[in-house]
């Protein structure tokens, strides 16, 4: 059977803060649109235990913030489909086609807001112990390690915040940091540094993990002396950065060497009518607030492009 073809104004790819904000603005502008997301709406925000730097909320958990964004978009009239994965894409100046398992969308504009995913830990046993002691989401998997010893690898806000969250369950949390400093907000660092359950291992690099069925030990290497040692540990959570979800766009869209979409301050890519917003875009700061700003601009520019 041939798929039904739908002619619309805008397809938004991705349902994180950038995509949901674009959906709010596009719906309010009465654009005929759809947001496609084949994972959880909210993106990485949904996995955040506590958010304290989003205007309007002194603090809010990530899942609640994601739910509020989705509710606001749907009340504005946004059409959201979480259960129809994209199977093919064509993005040119003259033709923009998004094919899902159920439909073919012939659209005038596209906002790419597919976000990014955590980078895998670059250790030999990552694949062997993935889900068996190696994790990338403390909110998802932290409760499994009640009264256990866990490690967090990373040097930014995410690593420090997740270490604090894990301290609610674990009896001991190591933060494994290859340098002698953190790239984080001072308040976030202070909270982790003052936590009695957390020990920061400066100038230490995770070389590998070992164990039988599950992780039991971590091998560390001092980045100054190059001396190696082992510590007992039940799990390691990686927060060493993210990788953009752009593989399906590389045929049409200009990307950086790291795979991020190159777009100007108006979110315009090299293909007229195609915009990029949020963590998928090449930029300096990746915060919820900057993703929301990107999503706003992308939707307004898409409306302008159609007019």
Buried (B, 14 or more C-beta within 10 A) or exposed (E): EEEEEBEBBBBBBBBBBBBBBBBBBBBBBEBBBBBBBBBBBBBBBBBBBEBEEBEEEEEBBBBBBBBBBBEBBBEBBBBBBBEBEBEEBEBEEEEBBBBBEEBBBBBBBBBBBBBBBBBBBEBEBBEBBEEBBBBBBBBEBBEEBEEBBBBBBBBBBBBBBBBBBBBEBBEBBBBBBBEEEBEBBEEBBEBBBEBEBBEBBBBBBBBBBBBEEEBBBBBBBBBEEEEEEBBEBBBBBBBBBBBBBBEBBEEBBEBEEEBBBBBEEEBBBBBBBBBBBBBBBBBEEBEBEBBBBBBBBBBBBBBEBBE
